[in-house]
């Protein structure tokens, strides 16, 4: 009905006011109910822990991991937020799309603890363009908007519910999902198989984790892979951001007179004559993956990129980059070779890790002298 004098829609205004009053009434009832039947924190902890660690699959879905500056940052996932909100009780949660522009879609979520009268809103935004700057189609934008809402709800819930209550449960989920040494082989194989089905080869996984082979993947790495799988599913990241493509090595042109390596060899370096002790060697431009057991090398630098990896990265004057793990005698010999400028040959195992294709297992001094002798 339109008011002829003012032109106002009288019925619509009254209808809107009635809806607002109805919503306010519902909230009042919920608040009175919450205060009449307060929650039990001990019951909450018991229920969440029971549900979140019900089985390995559920526990694995309760946390995410994101690569940041060469490290892995983990946190509770949207699935754990759903369990926490359900068991916490007396809570209203809602989300809506708050905005959209050419590059991003924004979602705003609010979690309201009706018993404690604490409400926190959180906004999340997700990019709706690909790496070339092209805008997603309508269906993909809708999927991305849902992912933004899920992230916003998750963050709002974990802001309202104190971390002192859910943090121990989050850690328990990680332990239950990762397993122990008895289950390590099966779970890392399952993780690699999962990402392989997504089109991510092992080389990209090894590069992300900073390992040279499957046997180097430990329980912490398994947790990172499980968390990354959840982060990709929930829209926190995508495959290319989580697993940057590994740069392919381009074969170097062969100089005239050089013998082409036989099929199956990895661009083997020709053997060099034994240098005169104390003589200065001239670095040669070679491939990072070039290696042959008969080649002579000189240590240029030894570094430990990440103390938690218990490994050393070794760079040779000739260009070879290799790794050694848990072998103290090898590290000592490499250090001695670097200090004395000693010529060495290497024995090791080839890996599928492109940046460091050799795992050093033994150092052989070309002139057969002991590392501690003067030369």
C-alpha positions as CSV (number, residue, x, y, z in Angstrom):
1,X,0.0,0.0,0.0
2,X,1.3,3.4,-1.0
3,X,0.7,6.5,1.2
4,X,-0.7,9.1,-1.3
5,X,0.8,12.0,0.7
6,X,4.3,10.7,1.4
7,X,4.6,8.0,-1.3
8,X,5.9,5.5,1.2
9,X,5.2,1.8,1.0
10,X,3.5,1.3,4.3
11,X,3.0,-2.4,4.1
12,X,6.6,-3.1,3.0
13,X,8.0,-1.0,5.8
14,X,5.8,-2.8,8.3
15,X,6.8,-6.1,6.9
16,X,10.5,-5.3,7.2
17,X,10.0,-4.1,10.8
18,X,8.1,-7.4,11.6
19,X,11.0,-9.5,10.2
20,X,13.5,-7.5,12.3
21,X,11.4,-8.0,15.4
22,X,11.1,-11.7,14.6
23,X,14.8,-12.1,14.3
24,X,15.4,-10.1,17.5
25,X,12.9,-12.4,19.3
26,X,14.7,-15.5,18.1
27,X,18.0,-14.2,19.3
28,X,16.5,-13.3,22.7
29,X,15.1,-16.8,23.1
30,X,18.5,-18.3,22.2
31,X,20.3,-16.1,24.7
32,X,17.8,-17.0,27.5
33,X,18.2,-20.7,26.6
34,X,22.0,-20.5,26.6
35,X,22.1,-18.9,30.0
36,X,19.6,-21.3,31.4
37,X,21.6,-24.3,30.3
38,X,25.3,-23.3,30.3
39,X,27.8,-25.4,28.5
40,X,30.3,-27.7,30.2
41,X,33.8,-27.0,29.1
42,X,35.0,-30.5,30.1
43,X,32.2,-32.1,28.1
44,X,33.1,-29.9,25.1
45,X,36.8,-30.9,25.2
46,X,35.8,-34.6,25.4
47,X,33.3,-34.5,22.6
48,X,35.5,-32.5,20.2
49,X,38.5,-34.8,20.8
50,X,36.4,-37.9,20.3
51,X,34.9,-36.6,17.0
52,X,38.0,-35.0,15.6
53,X,40.2,-38.1,16.2
54,X,37.5,-40.6,15.3
55,X,39.7,-42.0,12.5
56,X,42.8,-41.1,10.5
57,X,40.8,-39.5,7.7
58,X,38.8,-37.2,10.0
59,X,41.9,-36.2,11.9
60,X,43.8,-35.5,8.6
61,X,41.0,-33.1,7.6
62,X,41.2,-31.1,10.8
63,X,44.3,-29.0,9.9
64,X,45.9,-27.2,7.0
65,X,49.4,-26.2,6.1
66,X,50.6,-23.3,3.8
67,X,54.1,-22.7,2.4
68,X,55.5,-19.3,3.6
69,X,59.0,-18.1,2.9
70,X,60.4,-21.6,2.8
71,X,58.6,-22.8,5.9
72,X,55.3,-24.4,6.5
73,X,52.6,-22.6,8.5
74,X,49.8,-24.8,9.9
75,X,46.5,-24.1,11.6
76,X,43.0,-25.6,12.3
77,X,40.9,-26.2,9.2
78,X,37.3,-25.4,8.4
79,X,36.4,-29.1,9.2
80,X,37.7,-28.7,12.8
81,X,35.9,-25.4,13.0
82,X,32.6,-27.1,12.2
83,X,33.2,-29.7,15.0
84,X,34.2,-27.0,17.5
85,X,31.1,-24.9,16.8
86,X,28.8,-27.9,17.0
87,X,30.2,-29.1,20.4
88,X,30.7,-25.6,21.8
89,X,27.0,-24.9,21.4
90,X,24.9,-21.8,22.0
91,X,26.5,-20.1,19.0
92,X,25.1,-18.4,15.9
93,X,27.3,-18.4,12.8
94,X,26.5,-16.7,9.5
95,X,28.4,-15.5,6.4
96,X,27.6,-13.5,3.3
97,X,29.4,-12.2,0.3
98,X,30.3,-8.6,1.2
99,X,31.9,-7.4,-2.1
100,X,33.3,-8.3,-5.4
101,X,35.6,-6.3,-7.8
102,X,37.6,-7.2,-10.9
103,X,40.2,-9.2,-9.0
104,X,38.8,-10.3,-5.7
105,X,35.6,-11.6,-4.0
106,X,35.1,-10.8,-0.3
107,X,33.1,-12.7,2.3
108,X,32.2,-11.6,5.8
109,X,31.3,-14.0,8.5
110,X,30.3,-13.6,12.1
111,X,30.4,-16.0,15.1
112,X,28.3,-15.1,18.1
113,X,28.7,-16.9,21.5
114,X,25.2,-16.4,22.9
115,X,26.1,-17.5,26.4
116,X,29.0,-15.2,26.9
117,X,27.6,-12.5,24.5
118,X,30.8,-12.3,22.5
119,X,30.5,-11.7,18.7
120,X,33.4,-11.5,16.3
121,X,33.2,-10.8,12.6
122,X,35.9,-11.7,10.1
123,X,36.3,-10.9,6.4
124,X,38.2,-13.1,3.9
125,X,38.9,-12.4,0.3
126,X,40.0,-14.7,-2.6
127,X,41.4,-13.8,-6.0
128,X,39.1,-14.5,-8.9
129,X,41.7,-14.1,-11.6
130,X,44.3,-16.6,-12.8
131,X,48.1,-16.0,-13.0
132,X,47.6,-14.3,-16.4
133,X,45.2,-11.8,-14.9
134,X,42.2,-13.4,-16.7
135,X,38.9,-13.3,-14.7
136,X,37.3,-16.7,-13.8
137,X,34.0,-17.8,-15.3
138,X,30.8,-17.5,-13.3
139,X,30.9,-21.0,-12.0
140,X,34.5,-20.7,-10.8
141,X,33.7,-17.3,-9.1
142,X,30.8,-19.0,-7.2
143,X,33.2,-21.8,-6.1
144,X,35.8,-19.2,-5.0
145,X,33.1,-17.2,-3.1
146,X,32.1,-20.3,-1.2
147,X,35.7,-20.9,-0.3
148,X,36.1,-17.4,0.9
149,X,33.0,-17.8,3.1
150,X,34.3,-21.1,4.5
151,X,37.6,-19.4,5.4
152,X,35.8,-16.4,7.0
153,X,33.6,-18.7,9.1
154,X,36.6,-20.8,10.2
155,X,38.5,-17.7,11.3
156,X,35.5,-16.2,13.1
157,X,34.8,-19.4,15.1
158,X,38.4,-19.8,16.2
159,X,38.4,-16.2,17.4
160,X,35.3,-16.6,19.5
161,X,36.2,-20.0,21.0
162,X,39.4,-19.4,23.1
163,X,42.4,-21.2,21.7
164,X,43.2,-22.6,25.1
165,X,40.3,-25.0,24.5
166,X,40.9,-26.1,20.9
167,X,44.7,-25.8,20.5
168,X,45.4,-29.1,22.3
169,X,42.8,-30.8,20.2
170,X,44.4,-29.4,17.0
171,X,47.7,-30.9,18.1
172,X,46.1,-34.2,18.8
173,X,44.6,-34.2,15.3
174,X,48.0,-33.8,13.8
175,X,49.5,-36.6,15.8
176,X,46.6,-38.9,14.9
177,X,46.8,-38.0,11.2
178,X,50.5,-38.3,10.8
179,X,50.9,-41.5,12.8
180,X,54.2,-42.9,14.0
181,X,57.3,-44.6,12.7
182,X,55.3,-47.8,12.2
183,X,52.9,-46.1,9.8
184,X,55.3,-43.7,8.2
185,X,56.0,-45.7,5.1
186,X,52.4,-46.3,4.3
187,X,51.3,-42.7,4.9
188,X,54.0,-41.0,3.0
189,X,53.3,-43.4,0.0
190,X,49.6,-42.5,0.2
191,X,50.4,-38.8,0.3
192,X,52.7,-39.0,-2.7
193,X,50.1,-41.0,-4.6
194,X,47.4,-38.5,-3.7
195,X,49.4,-35.6,-5.2
196,X,50.4,-37.6,-8.2
197,X,46.8,-38.1,-9.0
198,X,46.5,-34.3,-8.9
199,X,49.3,-34.0,-11.5
200,X,52.1,-33.2,-9.1
201,X,55.1,-35.3,-9.7
202,X,57.5,-36.4,-6.9
203,X,60.2,-33.9,-8.0
204,X,57.9,-31.0,-7.1
205,X,57.0,-32.5,-3.7
206,X,60.7,-33.2,-2.9
207,X,61.6,-29.6,-3.8
208,X,58.9,-28.2,-1.5
209,X,60.0,-30.4,1.4
210,X,63.7,-29.9,0.8
211,X,64.5,-33.6,0.5
212,X,66.3,-35.7,-2.1
213,X,64.2,-38.8,-2.0
214,X,61.3,-40.7,-0.5
215,X,63.3,-42.1,2.3
216,X,64.1,-38.6,3.5
217,X,60.4,-37.8,4.1
218,X,59.8,-37.9,7.9
219,X,56.7,-37.6,10.1
220,X,56.8,-33.8,10.0
221,X,56.9,-33.8,6.2
222,X,53.8,-36.1,6.2
223,X,52.0,-33.6,8.3
224,X,52.9,-30.8,5.9
225,X,51.6,-32.8,2.9
226,X,48.3,-33.6,4.7
227,X,47.9,-30.0,5.6
228,X,48.6,-28.8,2.1
229,X,46.0,-31.2,0.7
230,X,43.4,-29.6,3.0
231,X,44.6,-26.0,2.2
232,X,44.1,-26.7,-1.5
233,X,40.6,-28.3,-0.9
234,X,39.5,-25.4,1.3
235,X,40.8,-22.7,-1.1
236,X,43.5,-21.3,1.1
237,X,46.0,-21.9,-1.8
238,X,46.2,-23.6,-5.1
239,X,48.5,-26.3,-6.7
240,X,50.9,-23.9,-8.4
241,X,51.3,-21.8,-5.2
242,X,51.8,-24.8,-3.0
243,X,54.1,-26.7,-5.4
244,X,56.0,-24.4,-7.7
245,X,57.0,-26.1,-10.9
246,X,60.6,-27.5,-10.9
247,X,62.8,-25.8,-13.5
248,X,63.9,-28.3,-16.1
249,X,67.6,-28.6,-16.8
250,X,68.5,-27.7,-20.4
251,X,71.3,-29.8,-21.8
252,X,74.5,-27.8,-22.5
253,X,76.0,-27.8,-26.0
254,X,78.9,-30.2,-26.3
255,X,82.3,-28.9,-27.3
256,X,84.0,-30.5,-30.3
257,X,86.0,-33.6,-29.4
258,X,83.9,-34.4,-26.3
259,X,82.4,-37.9,-26.1
260,X,78.7,-38.0,-25.7
261,X,77.8,-40.0,-22.6
262,X,76.2,-43.4,-23.1
263,X,72.5,-43.8,-22.7
264,X,71.4,-43.9,-19.1
265,X,74.3,-41.7,-17.8
266,X,73.5,-38.3,-16.4
267,X,75.7,-36.1,-18.6
268,X,78.8,-37.6,-17.0
269,X,81.8,-35.3,-16.7
270,X,85.0,-36.6,-18.3
271,X,87.7,-37.5,-15.8
272,X,90.3,-34.8,-15.2
273,X,94.0,-35.4,-14.6
274,X,95.2,-35.2,-11.0
275,X,96.0,-31.6,-10.2
276,X,99.3,-30.5,-8.7
277,X,98.9,-30.0,-4.9
278,X,98.3,-26.3,-4.2
279,X,97.6,-25.4,-7.8
280,X,94.7,-23.2,-8.6
281,X,91.9,-24.7,-10.6
282,X,89.8,-22.9,-13.1
283,X,86.1,-23.3,-12.7
284,X,84.3,-24.9,-15.6
285,X,80.7,-24.1,-16.6
286,X,78.9,-27.4,-16.2
287,X,75.4,-28.5,-15.5
288,X,74.1,-28.7,-11.9
289,X,73.3,-32.4,-12.5
290,X,76.5,-33.4,-14.2
291,X,78.2,-36.1,-12.3
292,X,80.4,-39.2,-12.9
293,X,82.2,-41.3,-10.3
294,X,85.5,-40.7,-12.1
295,X,85.2,-36.9,-12.2
296,X,87.5,-34.8,-10.0
297,X,85.9,-32.0,-7.9
298,X,86.9,-29.2,-5.6
299,X,84.7,-28.1,-2.7
300,X,83.6,-24.5,-3.1
301,X,81.0,-24.1,-0.3
302,X,79.3,-26.2,2.4
303,X,76.2,-24.9,4.1
304,X,73.3,-26.2,6.2
305,X,70.2,-24.6,4.7
306,X,67.8,-25.7,7.4
307,X,69.1,-27.0,10.8
308,X,66.0,-29.1,11.2
309,X,66.9,-31.1,8.0
310,X,70.1,-32.5,9.5
311,X,71.7,-32.2,6.1
312,X,74.4,-30.3,4.4
313,X,74.3,-28.7,0.9
314,X,77.7,-29.0,-0.9
315,X,78.5,-26.8,-3.9
316,X,81.6,-27.7,-6.0
317,X,83.8,-25.4,-8.0
318,X,82.9,-27.4,-11.1
319,X,79.2,-26.7,-10.6
320,X,77.9,-29.9,-9.0
321,X,75.4,-29.4,-6.2
322,X,74.9,-32.3,-3.8
323,X,73.7,-33.2,-0.4
324,X,74.8,-35.4,2.5
325,X,72.8,-36.5,5.5
326,X,73.8,-38.0,8.9
327,X,77.3,-38.9,7.7
328,X,79.8,-37.1,9.9
329,X,82.9,-38.6,8.3
330,X,81.8,-37.4,4.9
331,X,81.2,-33.8,6.2
332,X,84.6,-33.8,7.9
333,X,86.3,-34.9,4.7
334,X,84.5,-32.3,2.7
335,X,85.5,-29.6,5.1
336,X,89.1,-30.8,5.0
337,X,89.0,-30.8,1.2
338,X,87.7,-27.2,1.1
339,X,90.3,-25.9,3.6
340,X,93.2,-27.6,1.8
341,X,91.9,-27.2,-1.7
342,X,92.2,-30.9,-2.1
343,X,91.0,-32.7,-5.2
344,X,88.4,-35.3,-4.5
345,X,86.2,-37.9,-6.2
346,X,82.8,-38.7,-4.9
347,X,80.8,-41.9,-4.4
348,X,77.0,-41.5,-4.0
349,X,73.5,-42.3,-5.0
350,X,71.6,-40.6,-7.8
351,X,68.3,-39.1,-6.8
352,X,65.3,-37.5,-8.6
353,X,65.8,-34.2,-6.8
354,X,66.9,-31.9,-9.7
355,X,68.7,-29.1,-7.6
356,X,70.9,-31.7,-5.9
357,X,70.9,-35.0,-7.8
358,X,73.6,-36.7,-5.8
359,X,73.6,-37.9,-2.2
360,X,77.2,-38.1,-1.1
361,X,78.2,-41.3,0.7
362,X,82.0,-41.3,0.4
363,X,84.8,-38.8,-0.3
364,X,88.0,-40.1,-2.0
365,X,91.1,-38.0,-2.0
366,X,92.7,-38.1,-5.4
367,X,96.3,-38.1,-4.1
368,X,95.4,-40.8,-1.5
369,X,96.6,-38.7,1.5
370,X,94.8,-38.5,4.7
371,X,92.7,-35.4,5.2
372,X,94.7,-34.1,8.1
373,X,98.1,-34.3,6.3
374,X,99.7,-31.1,4.9
375,X,99.8,-30.9,1.2
